[in-house]
Amino acid sequence: MPSPELQAALEAARAAAEVIGGYYQRNLEIRTKADQTPVTEADVRAEQAIRAILEKRFPGYGFYGEETGQRDLGAESVWLVDPIDGTKSFVRECPFFSTQIALLRGGRFVLGVSSAPAYGELAWAEDGAGAYLNERPLRVSTTSALGSSIVSTGNLKTLARSAQWGKLGALIGQISRIRGYGDFVHYHLLARGSLDAVIESDVSILDIAAVSVIVREAGGTFTDLAGAELTLGTTSVLASNGRLHAAILAALA
């Protein structure tokens, strides 16, 4: 039985999907925020819909939203929300965007919902209760050799400017296939065993908190590129089926 928090997060994700669906492929006005990322009315209204549900059900929880700001980040339980992760895809009428809702409790991410209605996928997970995609249980792959692995990359700007760039090139020479699915897509694929690892280096915790729980509950491992556990300040990712994690960390060290 889903917890009250998971039930609320799923309801909030569905409410956001209704809002977003009314704006998708409508040639929206786009504003640029101070961090040079785009935002539309759909982003703001979707987060407002999510926040209204979550704060009504759990008024004592903190809230960290991409568009509507932060409240009580020092609370024991804090919601993290990105109403449209992949706004650039959204405004280009590409279905690679999603709503990400996560719950942080006592410094650990314990719940994640990743809703991608235009792509036809809804994934969720809760600590100790497994991960699911469209009601079906998820499990990562059993690939254990780099030479047989499929690796997907996302935002790599930071990595491209670092000494690790050459090491990534050497790693690519050892694996079977390199892909660049990006956003929620490669995390859903990883959790269901369709690829074996994901590397990103220029992300926000709001992009990855929810999918980190999904990957972990599907049997995978999710850290930053130094192998550290996720925090609110995390900006890089190595997510894997677990069996390849140490080898990839060593290759990029």
C-alpha positions, 0 to 999 in steps of 0.5 A: 500500500503506497504511503500517504506521501506517495499517494499525494505525490502521485496526485500532485504529478497528475494535477501537474500533467493536466496543467502542462497538457493545456500548454504543450505545443501552444507556442508559449512565451518564454522568459529567461531566468537569472541562471539563464534557464528558460521558464514558461507559464506552464512551469509556474502554474504546474508547480503551483498545482503541485505545491497546493496539494503537497502543502495542504496534505503535509503543512509541516514539511519543507518545500524546495521548488524550481519556480516558487522558491524554498520554505523550511529547508531545515525541516525533517521532511522536505519536498523537492519539485521540478514541475518541468524538468526539460523545459528546453525540450518542452518549448521545442515540442519534444516529449523529453520533459517530465515532472520530478517530485522527491521527498527528503527525510533526515538527509536521505531521499526516500520517495521519487515520482517521475511523470512524463505524460507526453512520453507515456511514462509514470515512474515512482519508488519509495524507500524499501518498497521497490520501483515501478514504471506504469505499474510494472516493477523495475529492475536494473540490468545484470551487466558486469563487464564494461565491454558489454555495457551501454552508457548514456550521457547528459549535461557534460559542460562541466566535465568538458572543462575538466581533466576528466574529459580525456578520461571519459573519452578513454572510458568510451573506448572500453564500452559497447555503446554510448548514447545521449538520451538525457533528462528523465529518459536515461534514468527510466531506461537504466532502472528497467535494465535497458542500459547500464550507466548514466553520466552527467556533470551539470545538473541540479538536485531538483533534476535527479532527486526523484530518479535517484530513488527510482534507480536505487529501488530498482537495484542500482547505485546513484552517486555523484562523479566522485562516488559521494552520496547525493545532497542538496548541493550535488551537481554531477551524477554517476548512476549505474546498475551497481555492478559497474559503478566501481569500474566507472568511478575508477576510470573517471578518477 
